[in-house]
Amino acid sequence: MEIKGHYQFSKEYQTILDESIEIDPTFDYAYWAKSIAYLKSGDFVTWKKLIDKAVELNPKEHLGYRGWCRYQFFRDYKGAIKDIEKLDSLVDYDIGQSQNGTYHLNIAKGLCYKAIGEKEKAIAIIEKQIKLNEEEDFVGAYDYLHLGVLYLETEKFEKAFETFKKQSENNELAENQYYLALTYLQLGKPVEAKSCLEKAKELYIEGRKMSDPYSNPMDKIYLEDIENKK
């Protein structure tokens, strides 16, 4: 309660948390809260010590956060998989979303498997989670896009086409039209591909593209990528 209103980087914020740890060294929240400022400031060594202590004291509460940070900030894909799968083994309820709310943690896990080259496993994981999300009428902003790209990369072009269409219906993005264009090229439809690239450029300029304040999302593209394909 006392840290409310204090800036995470301020001495007051950190001092209050230090005092709470002195009172109760097993208070996992304080270690987690202290760690955030160090992560944002780039002191990853101190962040790791603090978040590891929080996970040690309360793994169910903090494994998902550490796993997500391993994915988002450090590209430690194997470490992220380990944390997310460990969390899943400890609880009998839904493991929930990433810290920024963009992905279900299982989607993030699938992206990690993609990053280490296990694309078929990534597809299976993401397909399963999207199906669950569809049942709850809550599909992530980029879920279909990532699955479509996986289909494209594994030469499942018809599936890729259908999945990019779903992304268009759910959340149209420059990336979606760009990868749809690549799919049309693989299907031998250059006219449709050109139209998609033009649409991708329009969307990009309008700002309808993948974004994150801290890192570049997987499968993100740039205007240069679109121009080079036109």
Order of alpha helices (4+ residues) and beta strands (2+ residues): alpha-alpha-alpha-alpha-alpha-alpha-alpha-alpha-alpha-alpha-alpha-alpha
